[in-house]
Amino acid sequence: MTAVHHIAVVGGGAWGTALACLARRANRRVTMWSRDPSISASIVHKRVNPVYLPGQILEPGIEVAAALASLGSCDALLLACPAQAVRIVARDLPGTTPIVICAKGIEASTGLLMPEVLGEVLPGRPLAMLSGPSFAEEAVQGLPTAVSIATADAGLGRDLAAALAAGTFRPYWTDDITGVSLGGAVKNVLAIAAGIVEGRGLGHNATAALITRGFAEMARLGLAMGARLETLTGLSGLGDLVLTCNGPLSRNRSLGLALGKGTTLARHMDGRRQVVEGEATAPAVLARAARLGIEMPICSAVDAILHRGADLDDAIRALLARPLRREGE
């Protein structure tokens, strides 16, 4: 692959907008596409995204594309739409340049990881997966942020890292696509659980136990799927899990917090435009785990609360009543 000079960003949400700014700070030409023309117009004329990053002045020079078809000449394309929309959007992506998936989740209808979805829609297209502990609001403000870029092509990984690295934004590359993809998906489900623990007033001890045992679930599934433990304990696994379970900017944690305080899922989501990826990922990750014979009791409890009407206190009691076992199991 030649040097990455022109980067296209597909998605006008908070993370897509932040990535566009980060690429501009790395002195790349950036063209952005949003499905919402009003957001595109605001970025061009006012240098703000009033819906997803209100109050944040964006980097100058971000270009806006009116149609996806015009992005075919870019050197790399960052796909930053919600995970459940990846298949639909990917069908219209032009060109043959590498696609960097920046969506964290598992496709609800198939149980596929995001790179597996792209592999079906655009077979043979060079792919990478970008994930890690990265609140868009902090990254765009220039606060230190580190992420993983996973791709089978080490040269592509190095080129992408060099193209996006700027000042406080540090990408690290790896070839463990499964590990990076899975960590970013499962942590969203566990962050809902962490929010429930906090909303229910169960204390810091419980939160620490939840994160630790939740990571054990992530690791069991990841290893069964062929991920490496070093990836799962790295930025895109344990690092993102810690951030999303504790950070006040986490949408998944915020959902859990609301549920823990007695709000319903429907009431919490009413009027919100931002997607809470863990809500759709919970049943998908359990379906994937079931096919491999992997037990994930915390994720199962979250799914039962979200989608099967389980009582919060009953679900918590059931987790605490599970048989005692050796740590590591």
N, C-alpha and C positions, 0 to 999 in steps of 0.2 A: 504494500500500500504506500502511496505517496504521502507527503506531509498533509496534515489536515488544516486547511486554511479557511474553508467555508463550512460552517455548521448550521444545519437546519434543526429547529426545535418544533416538534408537533405536539401541541397542547398549550393552552393559555391559562392553566391553573397556576397555583402558587409555585410548585416545583419546576414546571416548564419555564415560567417567567424567571425564576431564580437561576436556572441553568443558562438561560439566554444571557443574563447579566454576567454570570461567571465566565462564559465563553468570550464575551466582549472584553472583560478585564484581562483575559489571556490574549488579547489582540487578534481575535478571530473575527472574520466576517460572520454575522449571525442573521439568519432569516427565520422568522417565527410564523407559525400558523395556529390560529385559534378558530374553533367552530363558532365562536361568538364574535360577529363583526364589530360590536361595540367595544369589546375589549381590545381588539386589534387597533381600532381607531384611536382609542385612548392611549395605547402604548406609543403609537406613532406621533400623535399631536401633543400629548401631555406628559409622556414618559411616566405613566403610572398604570397599574392594573387595579382599578378601583374595587373590583369584586374580590380578588384573592390575595392581593398584597396592598391593601389601602394604606396610604400615607407614605409609601416607600418610593422614592424617586429612583427610576431605573437608569441604567447605563445609556448614554447617548449612542446613536448609530444602529440600534436594533431595527432591522428591516422587517416588514410584514408582508406575507404572501396571502393573496386572496383565494388561492386554490392550492390543494396539495400537489397537483400536477406540476406546478412551477418549481418544486423543490428537487427535481431530478438531477440538477447539476451540482448539488452540494457534495462535499467530500465525506461527510458523515451526517447521519440523521439521528437525533435524540427523540425517542418516542416516549412522551411524558403524559399520555392520557391515562384515565383510570384503567385498572387491570381488566375489568369486565368489558371494556370497550376496545381492548387491544386487537382482537380478531377483526372486528368491523373496520377499524381505522387502517389496519395493516393492509387490507385488501386494496386500498387506494394509494398506497405509497409508491411513488415512481422511482425509476432508476435502478441501479445495481450497487450503489454504494453501501457501506456497512450501516446497519441499524443498531443503535445502542438503546436497549430497552430500559426505561427508567420508571417502570410501573411495578409496584410490589403487590403480589397477590397470586392466587391460583384461580384459573378459570372455573367458575361455578358449574357450568354445564358439562364439562369434560374432566375436571380434576387435573388439567395439564398446567405445568409451570409456564411462565411467560415465554421463555425461549422455545419450549415445545410447541406452543401455539404458533409462534412465528415460523417454526420449522414446517408446520403443516400448510400455513398460508403462503409463505414465500420460500419454498424449498431451495436450498443452495445459496441463499443470500447470506453474506457474512454478518454474523451476529455478535453482540456483546451485551452484557447485563451490568447495569450500574446500580449499586445499592449500598447502604450503609447508614450510620447514625447522622441524619441530615435533615433537621427542620429547615424548610425553605426560608422562613423568616430570619433565622440566624445566619444562614449561608449568604443571603443576599445583603445582609448588613455588614458583611466582611468579617464575621466572627469565625474563628478557626474551625474547619470542618474537614474530615477525612472520609473517603468512601472507597469501595472496592469496584474495580471494573473486571469482569470475568469474560474471557473469550478463549476459544481453542487456539487462536493464532496469537502467539506471544508478541510478534511484531506489531500486530494491530493493537494489542493491549498497551504496549509502550507508546505507540503513536497517539492513541486516544488520551492516555494519561498526560502526555506532554502537551496536547492541544487544549486540555481543560485546566491544567494546573496554573494557578495564578495566586501569588501571595498566600492568603490564608486557606485556600482550597487545595487539598492534597489527595489526588487519586492514587491508589495502589492497584496493580494489576495481578491477576491470577488466572489459571486455566480451569478452576473449579466452578463451572457454570451452575451445576446443580446446587452446590452449597450456598452460593451467593443468592440464587433465585429463591431457594427454600427459606433461608433465614429471614429474608425480607418479607416473606408471606406469613410465616407462622408467628413472628413476633407481634403482628397486628392482633391476632386472636388472643395471645397472652396478655397484651396490653389492655384489652377489654376486661380480662379477669383482674388485672392489677387495679384498674379503676373501680371495679366492684368492691374489691377488698378495702380500698380507701373510702369509698362512699358508704360502706357498711360500718366504718369505724373499727376495723379489726386490728389496726396497729401496724407499726413498722416491722415487727417480727414476722407478721403474716406476709407482708409485702416481700420481704427478703426471701422467705420460704417459697412464695409463689414464683418469684423470678427464677430461683435456683431449680425448683422442680419443673417449672415450665421449660427451662433450658434443657433439662434431661429429656423431656418429650421431644423437643426440637432435634436434639442430637440422635435419639433413637431412630426417628424417622429419616433424618438426613443420612445417617450411616447406612440404613437399609436401602436408600435410594442411590448410594454410591458417592455421596459427598464426603469430603475429608474433614476430620475433626479440627484440624488447624483452621479451616475456613469457618466452621461453625463457632469456634471460640474467638474469631476475629471480628473485624469491623461490621461485616454484613450479617453476622449472627448474634453473638453475645453483645457486641457493642450496640447494635441497633435495638436489641431487646431491652437493655438497660435504659437507653434514652427514651424509648417509647413507653415503657412502663412507669417512668418517673417524671418525664418532662411535661409541664403544663400545656405545651403547644400541641401535644399529641391528640389527634381527633379520636383515636381508638380508646385511649385512656379516658378521655372526656365522656365518651359514650358510656363506658363502664361506670364512671363516677356518677353519672346521672341515673343509671339503672340501680346502682347501690343505694342511692338516696330516694328511690321509689318512683322515678320517672319511667314511663314506658318507652320502648324503642320508637314507636310511631310518633309520640309526642316530642321526643328529642330530635328526631330527624325532620320534623315538620318545618318547611321553609328553608332548610339548609341546602346550599348548592354543592358544598364540598362532600366528597364521597368518604365514607368510613369503610376502608377496604376489609377490615377484619370481619365485618358482618356477613359478607358474601363468602369470605375465605373459610370461615369456621366449618361449614358442612363439607366444603370441598377438600379440606385437609384431612378431615376424618374419613372421607371416602377413600382417599389415597392411602391413608394409614391402614384402613381395614383390608384393603387388597394385599397389603404386605404383612398383615398380622401384627401390627404395631399398636400398643395400647397408649392412648393419650387422654387420660382422665380429666385434666384441666381444660383442654380444648373441647372435650365432650361436654363438660358442664357448661361452658360458654355457649355452645351450640344449643344445648337444651334450654337455656334461659332465653336466648334470642329467638329461637325458631320453634320450640316445642312446648312453650308455656310453663316451663319448670319454675318452681318457687325458688327465689334466691337463697333463702335460709336453708331450705331442704337440700339444695345443691351443695352448699357449703358443708352442711353436716355430713352429706354422703362422702365428700372428699376426705373429711377428717376421720371418717369411720372406715376407710379403706384398710385392708390388712397391712400390718407392719412388714417391712422388708429391708433387705440389706441396701445401704445407700449405693447408688450406681445402677440400680435396677429400675 
